[in-house]
Amino acid sequence: MASTEVPFSIRFTRAQVEKIARVAEVEDRSQASVVRRAVDALDDRALDPQTAVTLGQELQFSGGEKFIVTVAGTTAGSLPAAPAVGATVADGSATLRRER
């Protein structure tokens, strides 16, 4: 039986990549360092501007700011200015509340 390659991509949130890194640390330390470097370099929004987000979804930006989506929508093409913790910010058609 002949095999066929099918190109595809998978997008992970920063939280998902961090979970993968924790599993890799337990399973195989050599792979953990590769995954950890990827997590450290990751800026989800820089990779995926104008991303559809859902109510309650958690987002974390490269600067460590954590947000919860309070109004579902599509994020803008660039990061919004981070408001004070507890405040909200419009991001495209979505609204985010800063958690930390």
Order of alpha helices (4+ residues) and beta strands (2+ residues): alpha-alpha-alpha-beta-beta-beta-beta-beta-beta
